[in-house]
Amino acid sequence: MQYVWFIWSLIILALWAVIYLLRKASRKEMLKMSLITMPFGLTEPLFVPEYWFPPSLFDLAEKSGFDIESLIFSFAIGGIGTVLYNLIFKRRLAEIPHNERNHQRHKLHIYVLFIPAIVFLIMALFTSLNHIYCGIIAMFFGGMATLYCRPDLKGKIWVGGILFTVLYFIYFGSILPFYPQYVELYWNLENLTHLIVLGIPIEELLFAFTFGMYWSGLYEHLYWRKVMKPITID
């Protein structure tokens, strides 16, 4: 099982590559958000071994908590989570005019972007929760904060969370038929809820939902874009 996590990360990267090649109009936001998300893979020592302890390339996770796979994984899900909703519902993006950016809600724009980090730090420093729960709660609050500033993204935020959860469920489940004991061996289940959905820890699905919620609207929030229906010609 030494290379399962590496293979797993390459599977999601391959999906990223397929979307990137086929969706020319989405390449810019995919690449931008992937590069923004990739450094979050460096937070892996917060989760190893308290949450899980997978075998990794060169035994890096065991030796240091860091691993190459987490960087690949973070890069891939950042881009996919950003464009999945637009891909499914054939939406395009348009720039928000400067006069619309003066709305009262947008005065908190910069502060709202830091809410997930602030919530995570508070939860990590002042509670005994496993860091996976801190991350889930932080991203949920991030999604809600985005919703306050950008109510126009309501559908994208909630449906984006559901879509990414479904995708992640399929992705996670793709490895279990080949390595059915992988979760039992490498997740620290004693520190978790013990709730398993068809072999997948509920924490993984909660992560997927809250990540999908937050990341589905993050590009639009960061770069002042709004979601538009495609132009059709009768």
C-alpha positions in Angstrom: 0.0 0.0 0.0 3.0 2.3 -0.1 1.9 4.0 -3.3 -1.9 4.1 -2.8 -1.9 7.8 -1.6 0.3 8.7 -4.5 -1.9 6.9 -7.1 -4.9 8.5 -5.5 -3.5 11.9 -5.9 -2.6 11.2 -9.5 -6.2 10.1 -10.2 -7.6 13.5 -9.1 -4.9 15.3 -10.9 -5.7 13.4 -14.1 -9.4 14.5 -13.7 -8.1 18.1 -13.3 -6.1 17.7 -16.5 -9.1 16.4 -18.5 -11.3 19.3 -17.4 -8.5 21.8 -18.1 -8.0 20.4 -21.6 -11.6 20.2 -22.5 -12.8 23.5 -20.9 -10.7 26.1 -22.5 -12.9 29.0 -21.1 -12.3 27.8 -17.5 -8.5 27.4 -17.7 -7.6 30.7 -16.2 -9.7 30.3 -13.0 -8.8 26.7 -12.7 -5.1 27.4 -12.8 -5.3 30.4 -10.5 -7.3 28.6 -7.8 -5.2 25.5 -8.1 -2.1 27.5 -7.4 -3.8 29.3 -4.5 -5.0 26.0 -3.0 -1.8 24.0 -3.5 0.1 25.5 -0.5 -2.6 24.3 1.8 -1.1 20.9 1.2 1.7 22.1 3.5 -0.8 22.0 6.4 -0.6 18.2 6.4 1.4 18.0 9.6 -1.7 19.3 11.4 -3.5 16.1 10.4 -0.7 13.5 10.6 -1.0 11.4 12.6 -4.0 12.8 14.6 -6.4 12.4 11.7 -4.6 9.9 9.5 -1.2 8.5 8.7 -0.9 7.3 5.1 2.2 5.7 3.7 3.7 8.3 1.3 6.5 8.7 -1.2 9.9 8.4 0.5 8.1 7.9 3.8 7.8 11.7 4.1 4.6 11.7 6.0 6.0 9.3 8.6 9.2 11.2 8.9 8.0 14.8 8.8 4.2 15.0 8.5 4.7 16.6 5.0 4.2 14.7 1.8 4.2 15.4 -2.0 0.8 13.8 -2.4 -0.9 16.5 -0.4 0.4 19.2 -2.7 -0.8 17.3 -5.7 -4.2 16.6 -4.2 -4.6 20.2 -3.0 -3.7 21.6 -6.4 -6.2 19.4 -8.2 -9.2 19.9 -5.9 -8.7 23.6 -5.9 -9.2 23.9 -9.6 -12.0 21.3 -9.8 -13.9 22.7 -6.9 -13.8 26.1 -8.5 -15.3 25.2 -11.9 -17.4 22.1 -11.2 -20.7 24.0 -10.8 -20.1 26.0 -14.0 -19.1 22.9 -15.8 -22.3 21.0 -14.9 -24.7 23.9 -15.4 -22.9 25.5 -18.4 -22.4 28.8 -16.7 -20.0 31.6 -17.7 -18.4 34.4 -15.7 -18.7 38.1 -16.2 -17.0 40.9 -14.4 -19.0 42.8 -11.7 -19.1 46.5 -12.7 -17.3 48.9 -10.4 -20.4 50.7 -9.4 -21.9 47.5 -8.1 -18.9 46.9 -5.9 -19.9 49.9 -3.7 -22.8 48.0 -2.1 -22.8 48.0 1.7 -22.2 44.2 1.8 -18.9 44.6 -0.1 -17.3 46.9 2.4 -16.5 43.7 4.4 -15.0 42.0 1.3 -11.4 41.8 2.5 -12.3 40.8 6.1 -14.6 38.1 5.0 -11.9 36.4 3.0 -9.9 35.9 6.2 -12.8 34.4 8.2 -11.9 30.7 7.5 -8.3 31.2 8.7 -9.5 33.1 11.8 -12.1 30.5 12.7 -9.6 27.7 12.1 -7.0 29.3 14.3 -9.5 30.0 17.1 -10.8 26.4 17.0 -7.3 24.9 16.8 -5.8 27.0 19.6 -8.7 27.1 22.1 -10.4 23.7 21.7 -9.3 20.1 21.8 -11.1 19.2 18.5 -9.3 17.2 15.9 -8.0 19.5 13.3 -10.2 18.0 10.6 -13.3 19.3 12.5 -11.6 22.7 12.8 -11.1 22.8 9.1 -14.7 21.7 8.3 -16.2 24.3 10.7 -13.8 27.0 9.3 -14.8 26.3 5.6 -18.5 26.2 6.6 -18.2 29.7 8.1 -16.2 30.8 5.1 -19.1 29.7 2.9 -21.6 31.5 5.0 -19.5 34.6 5.0 -19.3 34.5 1.2 -23.0 34.1 1.1 -23.5 37.3 3.2 -21.3 39.3 0.8 -22.5 37.6 -2.4 -26.1 36.4 -2.0 -26.1 36.1 -5.8 -23.8 33.0 -5.3 -26.3 31.2 -3.1 -27.2 28.5 -5.6 -23.5 28.0 -6.5 -22.4 27.7 -2.9 -25.0 25.1 -1.8 -25.2 23.1 -5.0 -21.4 23.4 -5.4 -21.0 21.7 -2.0 -23.4 18.9 -3.0 -21.7 18.4 -6.4 -18.2 18.2 -4.9 -19.4 15.8 -2.2 -20.8 13.5 -4.9 -17.6 13.7 -6.9 -15.5 13.1 -3.9 -17.6 10.1 -2.8 -17.0 8.5 -6.3 -13.3 9.5 -6.1 -12.8 8.1 -2.6 -14.8 5.0 -3.4 -12.7 4.3 -6.4 -9.8 3.0 -4.3 -11.7 1.0 -1.7 -12.6 -2.0 -3.9 -8.8 -2.5 -4.4 -7.8 -1.7 -0.9 -10.8 -2.3 1.3 -8.8 -2.1 4.6 -7.1 1.2 3.7 -9.4 3.4 5.9 -9.2 1.0 8.8 -5.4 0.8 8.6 -4.6 4.5 8.1 -7.3 6.7 9.5 -7.1 7.4 13.2 -10.6 6.3 13.8 -10.2 6.3 17.6 -10.1 10.1 17.4 -13.1 10.4 15.1 -16.8 9.7 15.2 -16.6 6.1 13.8 -19.4 7.0 11.4 -18.6 5.3 8.1 -20.7 5.7 4.9 -20.1 2.8 2.5 -16.5 2.6 3.7 -15.9 6.3 3.8 -15.4 8.2 7.1 -18.2 10.8 7.5 -15.4 13.4 8.2 -14.2 13.0 4.6 -17.7 13.7 3.2 -18.1 16.7 5.6 -14.8 18.0 4.3 -15.9 17.5 0.7 -19.2 19.4 1.3 -17.7 22.3 3.1 -14.8 22.6 0.7 -17.2 22.5 -2.2 -19.3 25.2 -0.6 -16.4 27.5 0.1 -14.3 26.9 -3.0 -17.2 27.0 -5.5 -17.7 30.7 -4.9 -14.2 31.7 -3.9 -13.0 32.7 -7.3 -16.0 34.9 -8.0 -15.6 36.5 -4.5 -11.8 37.1 -4.9 -11.9 38.4 -8.5 -15.3 40.2 -8.6 -17.0 37.9 -11.0 -20.6 36.9 -11.3 -22.2 33.7 -12.7 -24.2 34.1 -15.9 -26.2 31.8 -18.1 -24.7 31.1 -21.5 -25.7 33.3 -24.3 -28.0 31.4 -26.6 -29.0 32.4 -30.2 -32.5 31.5 -31.4 
